[in-house]
Amino acid sequence: MTRYYFDLRDGDGLAIDEEGLEMPGLAVVQEEAARALADMVRDSVRGHSLDQIAIEVRDSDGPVLEVGIAWRIRRSNS
């Protein structure tokens, strides 16, 4: 199995994953990155009106996948 590293990019910069996870292939890596991103968005969307976040996945040879999202919250005058 290949070791993949899930680096987090957000408004504060880049947080490097130093440990990584051994996974059997890109399909599993993509699913893991998408689930992790969804969890992070749920936790961070409170109180933010505009933001973006991404998980950049790499292996020992370099980048292999990026999963990202941007969102905007706009309130109408009521």
All heavy atoms as a GROMACS GRO file, in nm:
protein
  607
    1MET      N    1   0.083  -0.118   0.000
    1MET     CA    2   0.000   0.000   0.000
    1MET      C    3   0.088   0.125   0.000
    1MET      O    4   0.200   0.123   0.049
    1MET     CB    5  -0.091   0.002   0.123
    1MET     CG    6  -0.214  -0.083   0.106
    1MET     SD    7  -0.347  -0.040   0.219
    1MET     CE    8  -0.300  -0.136   0.360
    2THR      N    9   0.031   0.231  -0.051
    2THR     CA   10   0.100   0.359  -0.062
    2THR      C   11   0.063   0.447   0.057
    2THR      O   12  -0.051   0.446   0.102
    2THR     CB   13   0.062   0.430  -0.192
    2THR    OG1   14   0.093   0.343  -0.302
    2THR    CG2   15   0.134   0.561  -0.208
    3ARG      N   16   0.159   0.525   0.106
    3ARG     CA   17   0.132   0.622   0.213
    3ARG      C   18   0.096   0.755   0.148
    3ARG      O   19   0.169   0.807   0.063
    3ARG     CB   20   0.253   0.638   0.304
    3ARG     CG   21   0.225   0.735   0.420
    3ARG     CD   22   0.333   0.730   0.525
    3ARG     NE   23   0.337   0.603   0.594
    3ARG     CZ   24   0.267   0.571   0.703
    3ARG    NH1   25   0.185   0.659   0.756
    3ARG    NH2   26   0.278   0.453   0.759
    4TYR      N   27  -0.020   0.809   0.188
    4TYR     CA   28  -0.069   0.936   0.138
    4TYR      C   29  -0.073   1.038   0.251
    4TYR      O   30  -0.107   1.004   0.364
    4TYR     CB   31  -0.210   0.920   0.078
    4TYR     CG   32  -0.213   0.834  -0.046
    4TYR    CD1   33  -0.239   0.698  -0.036
    4TYR    CD2   34  -0.189   0.889  -0.171
    4TYR    CE1   35  -0.242   0.617  -0.150
    4TYR    CE2   36  -0.192   0.810  -0.285
    4TYR     CZ   37  -0.218   0.674  -0.273
    4TYR     OH   38  -0.220   0.596  -0.386
    5TYR      N   39  -0.042   1.162   0.218
    5TYR     CA   40  -0.039   1.271   0.314
    5TYR      C   41  -0.149   1.370   0.279
    5TYR      O   42  -0.161   1.411   0.164
    5TYR     CB   43   0.098   1.339   0.312
    5TYR     CG   44   0.209   1.242   0.345
    5TYR    CD1   45   0.269   1.166   0.244
    5TYR    CD2   46   0.250   1.224   0.476
    5TYR    CE1   47   0.369   1.075   0.274
    5TYR    CE2   48   0.351   1.133   0.507
    5TYR     CZ   49   0.409   1.059   0.406
    5TYR     OH   50   0.508   0.969   0.436
    6PHE      N   51  -0.229   1.408   0.379
    6PHE     CA   52  -0.345   1.494   0.361
    6PHE      C   53  -0.315   1.632   0.421
    6PHE      O   54  -0.335   1.654   0.540
    6PHE     CB   55  -0.467   1.431   0.429
    6PHE     CG   56  -0.511   1.301   0.366
    6PHE    CD1   57  -0.439   1.184   0.388
    6PHE    CD2   58  -0.622   1.296   0.283
    6PHE    CE1   59  -0.478   1.064   0.330
    6PHE    CE2   60  -0.661   1.177   0.225
    6PHE     CZ   61  -0.590   1.061   0.248
    7ASP      N   62  -0.266   1.722   0.338
    7ASP     CA   63  -0.232   1.858   0.383
    7ASP      C   64  -0.356   1.945   0.376
    7ASP      O   65  -0.434   1.937   0.280
    7ASP     CB   66  -0.122   1.918   0.296
    7ASP     CG   67   0.005   1.833   0.296
    7ASP    OD1   68   0.031   1.764   0.397
    7ASP    OD2   69   0.078   1.836   0.195
    8LEU      N   70  -0.374   2.031   0.475
    8LEU     CA   71  -0.492   2.118   0.483
    8LEU      C   72  -0.454   2.260   0.445
    8LEU      O   73  -0.363   2.319   0.504
    8LEU     CB   74  -0.548   2.116   0.625
    8LEU     CG   75  -0.661   2.215   0.654
    8LEU    CD1   76  -0.782   2.185   0.567
    8LEU    CD2   77  -0.697   2.212   0.801
    9ARG      N   78  -0.524   2.315   0.345
    9ARG     CA   79  -0.504   2.454   0.304
    9ARG      C   80  -0.630   2.532   0.336
    9ARG      O   81  -0.739   2.496   0.297
    9ARG     CB   82  -0.473   2.465   0.156
    9ARG     CG   83  -0.447   2.610   0.112
    9ARG     CD   84  -0.400   2.621  -0.031
    9ARG     NE   85  -0.277   2.552  -0.058
    9ARG     CZ   86  -0.154   2.598  -0.030
    9ARG    NH1   87  -0.139   2.713   0.031
    9ARG    NH2   88  -0.048   2.527  -0.062
   10ASP      N   89  -0.613   2.642   0.413
   10ASP     CA   90  -0.726   2.730   0.443
   10ASP      C   91  -0.675   2.873   0.449
   10ASP      O   92  -0.562   2.900   0.408
   10ASP     CB   93  -0.798   2.689   0.572
   10ASP     CG   94  -0.712   2.702   0.697
   10ASP    OD1   95  -0.601   2.758   0.690
   10ASP    OD2   96  -0.757   2.655   0.802
   11GLY      N   97  -0.758   2.964   0.499
   11GLY     CA   98  -0.721   3.105   0.504
   11GLY      C   99  -0.598   3.132   0.588
   11GLY      O  100  -0.535   3.236   0.575
   12ASP      N  101  -0.561   3.040   0.675
   12ASP     CA  102  -0.444   3.057   0.761
   12ASP      C  103  -0.317   3.002   0.698
   12ASP      O  104  -0.210   3.009   0.758
   12ASP     CB  105  -0.468   2.989   0.896
   12ASP     CG  106  -0.582   3.053   0.974
   12ASP    OD1  107  -0.604   3.174   0.957
   12ASP    OD2  108  -0.649   2.980   1.049
   13GLY      N  109  -0.325   2.940   0.582
   13GLY     CA  110  -0.206   2.885   0.517
   13GLY      C  111  -0.219   2.736   0.495
   13GLY      O  112  -0.328   2.685   0.468
   14LEU      N  113  -0.107   2.667   0.507
   14LEU     CA  114  -0.101   2.524   0.479
   14LEU      C  115  -0.053   2.449   0.602
   14LEU      O  116   0.052   2.480   0.659
   14LEU     CB  117  -0.005   2.497   0.363
   14LEU     CG  118   0.008   2.354   0.315
   14LEU    CD1  119  -0.123   2.305   0.254
   14LEU    CD2  120   0.120   2.343   0.212
   15ALA      N  121  -0.132   2.349   0.646
   15ALA     CA  122  -0.093   2.262   0.757
   15ALA      C  123  -0.048   2.129   0.696
   15ALA      O  124  -0.127   2.060   0.631
   15ALA     CB  125  -0.209   2.241   0.852
   16ILE      N  126   0.077   2.096   0.715
   16ILE     CA  127   0.137   1.976   0.655
   16ILE      C  128   0.108   1.853   0.740
   16ILE      O  129   0.128   1.854   0.861
   16ILE     CB  130   0.290   1.995   0.641
   16ILE    CG1  131   0.323   2.116   0.555
   16ILE    CG2  132   0.356   1.869   0.587
   16ILE    CD1  133   0.282   2.103   0.412
   17ASP      N  134   0.063   1.748   0.674
   17ASP     CA  135   0.044   1.617   0.738
   17ASP      C  136   0.179   1.546   0.737
   17ASP      O  137   0.231   1.511   0.631
   17ASP     CB  138  -0.060   1.537   0.659
   17ASP     CG  139  -0.079   1.395   0.710
   17ASP    OD1  140  -0.018   1.358   0.812
   17ASP    OD2  141  -0.154   1.321   0.645
   18GLU      N  142   0.237   1.526   0.852
   18GLU     CA  143   0.370   1.465   0.863
   18GLU      C  144   0.364   1.313   0.875
   18GLU      O  145   0.463   1.246   0.852
   18GLU     CB  146   0.443   1.524   0.983
   18GLU     CG  147   0.447   1.675   0.979
   18GLU     CD  148   0.586   1.732   0.969
   18GLU    OE1  149   0.683   1.656   0.982
   18GLU    OE2  150   0.595   1.853   0.949
   19GLU      N  151   0.246   1.257   0.912
   19GLU     CA  152   0.235   1.114   0.935
   19GLU      C  153   0.179   1.038   0.815
   19GLU      O  154   0.228   0.932   0.780
   19GLU     CB  155   0.147   1.087   1.057
   19GLU     CG  156   0.210   1.138   1.186
   19GLU     CD  157   0.122   1.111   1.305
   19GLU    OE1  158   0.045   1.013   1.302
   19GLU    OE2  159   0.130   1.189   1.401
   20GLY      N  160   0.071   1.089   0.757
   20GLY     CA  161   0.008   1.022   0.644
   20GLY      C  162  -0.067   0.897   0.684
   20GLY      O  163  -0.066   0.855   0.800
   21LEU      N  164  -0.131   0.836   0.586
   21LEU     CA  165  -0.206   0.712   0.604
   21LEU      C  166  -0.175   0.618   0.489
   21LEU      O  167  -0.165   0.661   0.375
   21LEU     CB  168  -0.358   0.740   0.602
   21LEU     CG  169  -0.416   0.826   0.712
   21LEU    CD1  170  -0.561   0.861   0.679
   21LEU    CD2  171  -0.408   0.753   0.845
   22GLU      N  172  -0.161   0.492   0.519
   22GLU     CA  173  -0.144   0.392   0.414
   22GLU      C  174  -0.282   0.356   0.361
   22GLU      O  175  -0.371   0.319   0.437
   22GLU     CB  176  -0.071   0.270   0.466
   22GLU     CG  177   0.076   0.297   0.491
   22GLU     CD  178   0.154   0.171   0.523
   22GLU    OE1  179   0.094   0.062   0.531
   22GLU    OE2  180   0.276   0.184   0.538
   23MET      N  181  -0.297   0.367   0.228
   23MET     CA  182  -0.426   0.339   0.165
   23MET      C  183  -0.402   0.262   0.036
   23MET      O  184  -0.299   0.278  -0.028
   23MET     CB  185  -0.501   0.469   0.140
   23MET     CG  186  -0.521   0.551   0.266
   23MET     SD  187  -0.633   0.688   0.242
   23MET     CE  188  -0.762   0.635   0.352
   24PRO      N  189  -0.504   0.182  -0.005
   24PRO     CA  190  -0.484   0.094  -0.120
   24PRO      C  191  -0.491   0.161  -0.257
   24PRO      O  192  -0.448   0.101  -0.355
   24PRO     CB  193  -0.595  -0.010  -0.105
   24PRO     CG  194  -0.701   0.059  -0.027
   24PRO     CD  195  -0.628   0.155   0.064
   25GLY      N  196  -0.544   0.283  -0.267
   25GLY     CA  197  -0.552   0.345  -0.400
   25GLY      C  198  -0.624   0.478  -0.397
   25GLY      O  199  -0.679   0.520  -0.296
   26LEU      N  200  -0.625   0.544  -0.514
   26LEU     CA  201  -0.679   0.679  -0.524
   26LEU      C  202  -0.830   0.688  -0.498
   26LEU      O  203  -0.877   0.790  -0.447
   26LEU     CB  204  -0.646   0.740  -0.659
   26LEU     CG  205  -0.505   0.795  -0.672
   26LEU    CD1  206  -0.482   0.851  -0.812
   26LEU    CD2  207  -0.478   0.901  -0.567
   27ALA      N  208  -0.904   0.586  -0.532
   27ALA     CA  209  -1.049   0.591  -0.506
   27ALA      C  210  -1.075   0.603  -0.356
   27ALA      O  211  -1.159   0.682  -0.312
   27ALA     CB  212  -1.119   0.468  -0.563
   28VAL      N  213  -1.004   0.527  -0.276
   28VAL     CA  214  -1.018   0.532  -0.131
   28VAL      C  215  -0.965   0.664  -0.077
   28VAL      O  216  -1.025   0.725   0.012
   28VAL     CB  217  -0.946   0.412  -0.064
   28VAL    CG1  218  -0.952   0.421   0.087
   28VAL    CG2  219  -1.004   0.282  -0.113
   29VAL      N  220  -0.855   0.713  -0.132
   29VAL     CA  221  -0.798   0.841  -0.092
   29VAL      C  222  -0.896   0.954  -0.120
   29VAL      O  223  -0.918   1.041  -0.036
   29VAL     CB  224  -0.664   0.866  -0.167
   29VAL    CG1  225  -0.615   1.008  -0.148
   29VAL    CG2  226  -0.559   0.766  -0.120
   30GLN      N  227  -0.956   0.954  -0.237
   30GLN     CA  228  -1.053   1.058  -0.273
   30GLN      C  229  -1.172   1.058  -0.177
   30GLN      O  230  -1.217   1.163  -0.132
   30GLN     CB  231  -1.101   1.037  -0.416
   30GLN     CG  232  -1.201   1.142  -0.461
   30GLN     CD  233  -1.238   1.126  -0.607
   30GLN    OE1  234  -1.156   1.088  -0.688
   30GLN    NE2  235  -1.363   1.153  -0.639
   31GLU      N  236  -1.224   0.941  -0.146
   31GLU     CA  237  -1.337   0.932  -0.053
   31GLU      C  238  -1.298   0.982   0.086
   31GLU      O  239  -1.373   1.058   0.149
   31GLU     CB  240  -1.386   0.787  -0.044
   31GLU     CG  241  -1.509   0.772   0.040
   31GLU     CD  242  -1.565   0.630   0.036
   31GLU    OE1  243  -1.552   0.563  -0.067
   31GLU    OE2  244  -1.622   0.589   0.139
   32GLU      N  245  -1.181   0.946   0.134
   32GLU     CA  246  -1.135   0.991   0.265
   32GLU      C  247  -1.116   1.142   0.268
   32GLU      O  248  -1.156   1.209   0.363
   32GLU     CB  249  -1.002   0.922   0.301
   32GLU     CG  250  -0.942   0.968   0.430
   32GLU     CD  251  -1.024   0.933   0.553
   32GLU    OE1  252  -1.105   0.838   0.548
   32GLU    OE2  253  -1.006   1.002   0.656
   33ALA      N  254  -1.057   1.199   0.164
   33ALA     CA  255  -1.036   1.344   0.158
   33ALA      C  256  -1.170   1.418   0.153
   33ALA      O  257  -1.188   1.519   0.221
   33ALA     CB  258  -0.951   1.380   0.035
   34ALA      N  259  -1.266   1.368   0.076
   34ALA     CA  260  -1.397   1.432   0.066
   34ALA      C  261  -1.472   1.426   0.198
   34ALA      O  262  -1.532   1.525   0.242
   34ALA     CB  263  -1.480   1.366  -0.045
   35ARG      N  264  -1.467   1.314   0.267
   35ARG     CA  265  -1.533   1.302   0.397
   35ARG      C  266  -1.468   1.393   0.500
   35ARG      O  267  -1.538   1.459   0.578
   35ARG     CB  268  -1.529   1.158   0.447
   35ARG     CG  269  -1.622   1.067   0.375
   35ARG     CD  270  -1.605   0.924   0.426
   35ARG     NE  271  -1.668   0.832   0.337
   35ARG     CZ  272  -1.772   0.757   0.371
   35ARG    NH1  273  -1.822   0.764   0.492
   35ARG    NH2  274  -1.825   0.675   0.284
   36ALA      N  275  -1.336   1.398   0.503
   36ALA     CA  276  -1.265   1.484   0.597
   36ALA      C  277  -1.297   1.631   0.570
   36ALA      O  278  -1.319   1.709   0.663
   36ALA     CB  279  -1.115   1.459   0.589
   37LEU      N  280  -1.302   1.668   0.444
   37LEU     CA  281  -1.334   1.805   0.407
   37LEU      C  282  -1.476   1.841   0.451
   37LEU      O  283  -1.499   1.949   0.507
   37LEU     CB  284  -1.319   1.825   0.257
   37LEU     CG  285  -1.344   1.966   0.206
   37LEU    CD1  286  -1.238   2.061   0.260
   37LEU    CD2  287  -1.343   1.968   0.054
   38ALA      N  288  -1.571   1.753   0.430
   38ALA     CA  289  -1.709   1.778   0.472
   38ALA      C  290  -1.716   1.799   0.622
   38ALA      O  291  -1.786   1.890   0.670
   38ALA     CB  292  -1.800   1.662   0.429
   39ASP      N  293  -1.645   1.718   0.699
   39ASP     CA  294  -1.643   1.735   0.845
   39ASP      C  295  -1.584   1.870   0.884
   39ASP      O  296  -1.636   1.938   0.972
   39ASP     CB  297  -1.562   1.624   0.911
   39ASP     CG  298  -1.632   1.489   0.905
   39ASP    OD1  299  -1.755   1.485   0.880
   39ASP    OD2  300  -1.563   1.387   0.924
   40MET      N  301  -1.476   1.910   0.819
   40MET     CA  302  -1.412   2.038   0.851
   40MET      C  303  -1.502   2.156   0.816
   40MET      O  304  -1.508   2.254   0.890
   40MET     CB  305  -1.278   2.050   0.780
   40MET     CG  306  -1.172   1.964   0.843
   40MET     SD  307  -1.013   1.991   0.770
   40MET     CE  308  -1.022   1.878   0.635
   41VAL      N  309  -1.571   2.148   0.703
   41VAL     CA  310  -1.661   2.256   0.664
   41VAL      C  311  -1.774   2.268   0.765
   41VAL      O  312  -1.807   2.379   0.809
   41VAL     CB  313  -1.716   2.233   0.521
   41VAL    CG1  314  -1.831   2.328   0.491
   41VAL    CG2  315  -1.605   2.250   0.420
   42ARG      N  316  -1.832   2.157   0.805
   42ARG     CA  317  -1.938   2.160   0.906
   42ARG      C  318  -1.891   2.230   1.033
   42ARG      O  319  -1.963   2.308   1.093
   42ARG     CB  320  -1.984   2.018   0.940
   42ARG     CG  321  -2.118   1.983   0.887
   42ARG     CD  322  -2.171   1.852   0.944
   42ARG     NE  323  -2.074   1.745   0.954
   42ARG     CZ  324  -2.045   1.660   0.857
   42ARG    NH1  325  -2.105   1.671   0.741
   42ARG    NH2  326  -1.958   1.564   0.875
   43ASP      N  327  -1.769   2.201   1.075
   43ASP     CA  328  -1.716   2.260   1.198
   43ASP      C  329  -1.678   2.406   1.183
   43ASP      O  330  -1.684   2.481   1.279
   43ASP     CB  331  -1.593   2.182   1.245
   43ASP     CG  332  -1.628   2.041   1.290
   43ASP    OD1  333  -1.746   2.015   1.319
   43ASP    OD2  334  -1.536   1.957   1.297
   44SER      N  335  -1.638   2.449   1.065
   44SER     CA  336  -1.585   2.585   1.050
   44SER      C  337  -1.683   2.686   0.991
   44SER      O  338  -1.657   2.805   0.997
   44SER     CB  339  -1.458   2.583   0.965
   44SER     OG  340  -1.488   2.548   0.832
   45VAL      N  341  -1.795   2.643   0.936
   45VAL     CA  342  -1.886   2.735   0.867
   45VAL      C  343  -1.958   2.829   0.965
   45VAL      O  344  -1.997   2.938   0.927
   45VAL     CB  345  -1.987   2.659   0.778
   45VAL    CG1  346  -2.093   2.590   0.862
   45VAL    CG2  347  -2.050   2.751   0.676
   46ARG      N  348  -1.969   2.792   1.088
   46ARG     CA  349  -2.037   2.876   1.187
   46ARG      C  350  -1.962   3.008   1.203
   46ARG      O  351  -1.844   3.010   1.235
   46ARG     CB  352  -2.044   2.805   1.321
   46ARG     CG  353  -2.128   2.680   1.316
   46ARG     CD  354  -2.131   2.612   1.452
   46ARG     NE  355  -2.192   2.482   1.437
   46ARG     CZ  356  -2.125   2.368   1.448
   46ARG    NH1  357  -1.997   2.368   1.474
   46ARG    NH2  358  -2.187   2.253   1.432
   47GLY      N  359  -2.033   3.118   1.179
   47GLY     CA  360  -1.974   3.249   1.201
   47GLY      C  361  -1.894   3.304   1.085
   47GLY      O  362  -1.843   3.415   1.094
   48HIS      N  363  -1.880   3.231   0.977
   48HIS     CA  364  -1.804   3.279   0.862
   48HIS      C  365  -1.899   3.311   0.747
   48HIS      O  366  -1.988   3.232   0.716
   48HIS     CB  367  -1.704   3.174   0.815
   48HIS     CG  368  -1.598   3.145   0.916
   48HIS    ND1  369  -1.487   3.222   0.931
   48HIS    CD2  370  -1.588   3.046   1.008
   48HIS    CE1  371  -1.413   3.173   1.028
   48HIS    NE2  372  -1.471   3.066   1.077
   49SER      N  373  -1.879   3.424   0.680
   49SER     CA  374  -1.965   3.458   0.568
   49SER      C  375  -1.903   3.420   0.433
   49SER      O  376  -1.972   3.403   0.336
   49SER     CB  377  -1.995   3.608   0.569
   49SER     OG  378  -1.876   3.681   0.560
   50LEU      N  379  -1.773   3.408   0.428
   50LEU     CA  380  -1.705   3.368   0.305
   50LEU      C  381  -1.579   3.294   0.344
   50LEU      O  382  -1.499   3.342   0.424
   50LEU     CB  383  -1.670   3.490   0.220
   50LEU     CG  384  -1.588   3.463   0.093
   50LEU    CD1  385  -1.668   3.377  -0.005
   50LEU    CD2  386  -1.549   3.593   0.027
   51ASP      N  387  -1.558   3.177   0.288
   51ASP     CA  388  -1.439   3.102   0.322
   51ASP      C  389  -1.414   2.996   0.216
   51ASP      O  390  -1.502   2.964   0.136
   51ASP     CB  391  -1.452   3.036   0.458
   51ASP     CG  392  -1.320   3.032   0.533
   51ASP    OD1  393  -1.213   3.041   0.470
   51ASP    OD2  394  -1.324   3.019   0.656
   52GLN      N  395  -1.296   2.943   0.218
   52GLN     CA  396  -1.262   2.830   0.133
   52GLN      C  397  -1.161   2.743   0.205
   52GLN      O  398  -1.087   2.790   0.290
   52GLN     CB  399  -1.209   2.875  -0.002
   52GLN     CG  400  -1.094   2.970   0.003
   52GLN     CD  401  -1.063   3.026  -0.134
   52GLN    OE1  402  -1.127   2.995  -0.233
   52GLN    NE2  403  -0.963   3.109  -0.140
   53ILE      N  404  -1.162   2.616   0.170
   53ILE     CA  405  -1.076   2.519   0.236
   53ILE      C  406  -1.049   2.406   0.137
   53ILE      O  407  -1.132   2.376   0.052
   53ILE     CB  408  -1.144   2.469   0.366
   53ILE    CG1  409  -1.047   2.394   0.454
   53ILE    CG2  410  -1.267   2.390   0.337
   53ILE    CD1  411  -1.101   2.368   0.594
   54ALA      N  412  -0.932   2.346   0.148
   54ALA     CA  413  -0.897   2.235   0.058
   54ALA      C  414  -0.807   2.136   0.130
   54ALA      O  415  -0.734   2.171   0.222
   54ALA     CB  416  -0.825   2.288  -0.066
   55ILE      N  417  -0.814   2.013   0.085
   55ILE     CA  418  -0.721   1.910   0.128
   55ILE      C  419  -0.639   1.874   0.005
   55ILE      O  420  -0.694   1.836  -0.098
   55ILE     CB  421  -0.793   1.786   0.184
   55ILE    CG1  422  -0.868   1.824   0.311
   55ILE    CG2  423  -0.694   1.674   0.209
   55ILE    CD1  424  -0.948   1.712   0.372
   56GLU      N  425  -0.509   1.890   0.017
   56GLU     CA  426  -0.416   1.857  -0.090
   56GLU      C  427  -0.348   1.726  -0.052
   56GLU      O  428  -0.283   1.717   0.051
   56GLU     CB  429  -0.314   1.969  -0.107
   56GLU     CG  430  -0.379   2.101  -0.144
   56GLU     CD  431  -0.282   2.218  -0.147
   56GLU    OE1  432  -0.162   2.199  -0.118
   56GLU    OE2  433  -0.328   2.329  -0.178
   57VAL      N  434  -0.367   1.624  -0.135
   57VAL     CA  435  -0.314   1.491  -0.106
   57VAL      C  436  -0.189   1.468  -0.190
   57VAL      O  437  -0.186   1.498  -0.309
   57VAL     CB  438  -0.418   1.382  -0.135
   57VAL    CG1  439  -0.364   1.246  -0.097
   57VAL    CG2  440  -0.549   1.411  -0.062
   58ARG      N  441  -0.087   1.413  -0.125
   58ARG     CA  442   0.038   1.380  -0.194
   58ARG      C  443   0.088   1.244  -0.148
   58ARG      O  444   0.048   1.194  -0.043
   58ARG     CB  445   0.144   1.488  -0.167
   58ARG     CG  446   0.178   1.504  -0.022
   58ARG     CD  447   0.267   1.625   0.006
   58ARG     NE  448   0.263   1.658   0.147
   58ARG     CZ  449   0.333   1.598   0.241
   58ARG    NH1  450   0.416   1.500   0.210
   58ARG    NH2  451   0.321   1.634   0.368
   59ASP      N  452   0.172   1.184  -0.230
   59ASP     CA  453   0.243   1.064  -0.190
   59ASP      C  454   0.392   1.095  -0.195
   59ASP      O  455   0.430   1.212  -0.206
   59ASP     CB  456   0.203   0.944  -0.277
   59ASP     CG  457   0.239   0.959  -0.424
   59ASP    OD1  458   0.316   1.051  -0.460
   59ASP    OD2  459   0.190   0.878  -0.505
   60SER      N  460   0.476   0.996  -0.190
   60SER     CA  461   0.621   1.021  -0.188
   60SER      C  462   0.672   1.082  -0.317
   60SER      O  463   0.779   1.143  -0.319
   60SER     CB  464   0.697   0.892  -0.158
   60SER     OG  465   0.669   0.795  -0.258
   61ASP      N  466   0.596   1.072  -0.426
   61ASP     CA  467   0.636   1.130  -0.554
   61ASP      C  468   0.584   1.271  -0.576
   61ASP      O  469   0.624   1.339  -0.670
   61ASP     CB  470   0.587   1.041  -0.670
   61ASP     CG  471   0.657   0.907  -0.670
   61ASP    OD1  472   0.774   0.900  -0.628
   61ASP    OD2  473   0.592   0.807  -0.710
   62GLY      N  474   0.487   1.318  -0.493
   62GLY     CA  475   0.434   1.452  -0.508
   62GLY      C  476   0.282   1.454  -0.505
   62GLY      O  477   0.218   1.357  -0.463
   63PRO      N  478   0.221   1.566  -0.551
   63PRO     CA  479   0.075   1.582  -0.546
   63PRO      C  480   0.002   1.478  -0.630
   63PRO      O  481   0.046   1.443  -0.739
   63PRO     CB  482   0.053   1.722  -0.604
   63PRO     CG  483   0.185   1.790  -0.597
   63PRO     CD  484   0.289   1.683  -0.605
   64VAL      N  485  -0.113   1.430  -0.576
   64VAL     CA  486  -0.194   1.334  -0.651
   64VAL      C  487  -0.341   1.376  -0.660
   64VAL      O  488  -0.412   1.332  -0.751
   64VAL     CB  489  -0.187   1.192  -0.590
   64VAL    CG1  490  -0.048   1.136  -0.602
   64VAL    CG2  491  -0.233   1.189  -0.447
   65LEU      N  492  -0.388   1.463  -0.569
   65LEU     CA  493  -0.531   1.493  -0.564
   65LEU      C  494  -0.554   1.617  -0.479
   65LEU      O  495  -0.484   1.638  -0.380
   65LEU     CB  496  -0.605   1.374  -0.501
   65LEU     CG  497  -0.755   1.383  -0.479
   65LEU    CD1  498  -0.829   1.373  -0.612
   65LEU    CD2  499  -0.801   1.273  -0.387
   66GLU      N  500  -0.652   1.698  -0.518
   66GLU     CA  501  -0.696   1.810  -0.434
   66GLU      C  502  -0.848   1.809  -0.428
   66GLU      O  503  -0.914   1.796  -0.531
   66GLU     CB  504  -0.648   1.943  -0.489
   66GLU     CG  505  -0.694   2.061  -0.404
   66GLU     CD  506  -0.648   2.196  -0.457
   66GLU    OE1  507  -0.543   2.201  -0.524
   66GLU    OE2  508  -0.719   2.294  -0.432
   67VAL      N  509  -0.901   1.821  -0.308
   67VAL     CA  510  -1.045   1.831  -0.288
   67VAL      C  511  -1.067   1.964  -0.215
   67VAL      O  512  -1.009   1.987  -0.110
   67VAL     CB  513  -1.099   1.714  -0.201
   67VAL    CG1  514  -1.247   1.731  -0.176
   67VAL    CG2  515  -1.070   1.581  -0.267
   68GLY      N  516  -1.147   2.052  -0.275
   68GLY     CA  517  -1.167   2.183  -0.215
   68GLY      C  518  -1.309   2.231  -0.227
   68GLY      O  519  -1.388   2.178  -0.306
   69ILE      N  520  -1.340   2.333  -0.147
   69ILE     CA  521  -1.473   2.393  -0.151
   69ILE      C  522  -1.462   2.539  -0.108
   69ILE      O  523  -1.377   2.575  -0.028
   69ILE     CB  524  -1.571   2.316  -0.059
   69ILE    CG1  525  -1.714   2.365  -0.078
   69ILE    CG2  526  -1.528   2.324   0.086
   69ILE    CD1  527  -1.818   2.276  -0.012
   70ALA      N  528  -1.548   2.620  -0.166
   70ALA     CA  529  -1.561   2.760  -0.126
   70ALA      C  530  -1.709   2.784  -0.100
   70ALA      O  531  -1.795   2.728  -0.168
   70ALA     CB  532  -1.511   2.853  -0.235
   71TRP      N  533  -1.740   2.866   0.000
   71TRP     CA  534  -1.879   2.895   0.029
   71TRP      C  535  -1.896   3.040   0.069
   71TRP      O  536  -1.803   3.106   0.111
   71TRP     CB  537  -1.934   2.802   0.137
   71TRP     CG  538  -1.878   2.824   0.274
   71TRP    CD1  539  -1.927   2.906   0.370
   71TRP    CD2  540  -1.763   2.762   0.330
   71TRP    NE1  541  -1.850   2.900   0.483
   71TRP    CE2  542  -1.747   2.812   0.460
   71TRP    CE3  543  -1.670   2.670   0.282
   71TRP    CZ2  544  -1.645   2.774   0.543
   71TRP    CZ3  545  -1.567   2.631   0.366
   71TRP    CH2  546  -1.555   2.682   0.493
   72ARG      N  547  -2.019   3.084   0.054
   72ARG     CA  548  -2.056   3.221   0.091
   72ARG      C  549  -2.190   3.216   0.161
   72ARG      O  550  -2.281   3.147   0.116
   72ARG     CB  551  -2.065   3.308  -0.034
   72ARG     CG  552  -2.110   3.450  -0.004
   72ARG     CD  553  -2.112   3.534  -0.125
   72ARG     NE  554  -2.211   3.480  -0.220
   72ARG     CZ  555  -2.236   3.533  -0.338
   72ARG    NH1  556  -2.169   3.637  -0.379
   72ARG    NH2  557  -2.326   3.481  -0.417
   73ILE      N  558  -2.200   3.288   0.268
   73ILE     CA  559  -2.327   3.303   0.339
   73ILE      C  560  -2.368   3.449   0.327
   73ILE      O  561  -2.292   3.538   0.365
   73ILE     CB  562  -2.316   3.262   0.486
   73ILE    CG1  563  -2.275   3.116   0.497
   73ILE    CG2  564  -2.447   3.290   0.560
   73ILE    CD1  565  -2.241   3.070   0.636
   74ARG      N  566  -2.484   3.473   0.271
   74ARG     CA  567  -2.533   3.610   0.254
   74ARG      C  568  -2.672   3.619   0.311
   74ARG      O  569  -2.761   3.545   0.271
   74ARG     CB  570  -2.533   3.647   0.106
   74ARG     CG  571  -2.577   3.790   0.081
   74ARG     CD  572  -2.569   3.828  -0.064
   74ARG     NE  573  -2.584   3.714  -0.154
   74ARG     CZ  574  -2.568   3.721  -0.285
   74ARG    NH1  575  -2.537   3.835  -0.341
   74ARG    NH2  576  -2.585   3.615  -0.360
   75ARG      N  577  -2.692   3.710   0.404
   75ARG     CA  578  -2.823   3.730   0.464
   75ARG      C  579  -2.897   3.840   0.390
   75ARG      O  580  -2.840   3.944   0.359
   75ARG     CB  581  -2.809   3.767   0.611
   75ARG     CG  582  -2.753   3.656   0.694
   75ARG     CD  583  -2.752   3.695   0.838
   75ARG     NE  584  -2.694   3.587   0.918
   75ARG     CZ  585  -2.684   3.590   1.047
   75ARG    NH1  586  -2.724   3.695   1.116
   75ARG    NH2  587  -2.631   3.487   1.112
   76SER      N  588  -3.024   3.817   0.368
   76SER     CA  589  -3.110   3.919   0.309
   76SER      C  590  -3.163   4.009   0.419
   76SER      O  591  -3.183   3.965   0.532
   76SER     CB  592  -3.229   3.854   0.237
   76SER     OG  593  -3.183   3.770   0.135
   77ASN      N  594  -3.185   4.135   0.384
   77ASN     CA  595  -3.246   4.226   0.481
   77ASN      C  596  -3.392   4.188   0.500
   77ASN      O  597  -3.467   4.177   0.405
   77ASN     CB  598  -3.237   4.371   0.433
   77ASN     CG  599  -3.093   4.417   0.432
   77ASN    OD1  600  -3.011   4.364   0.505
   77ASN    ND2  601  -3.064   4.518   0.351
   78SER      N  602  -3.430   4.163   0.623
   78SER     CA  603  -3.569   4.121   0.650
   78SER      C  604  -3.645   4.231   0.721
   78SER      O  605  -3.597   4.304   0.796
   78SER     CB  606  -3.570   3.997   0.738
   78SER     OG  607  -3.503   3.894   0.674
   0.00000   0.00000   0.00000
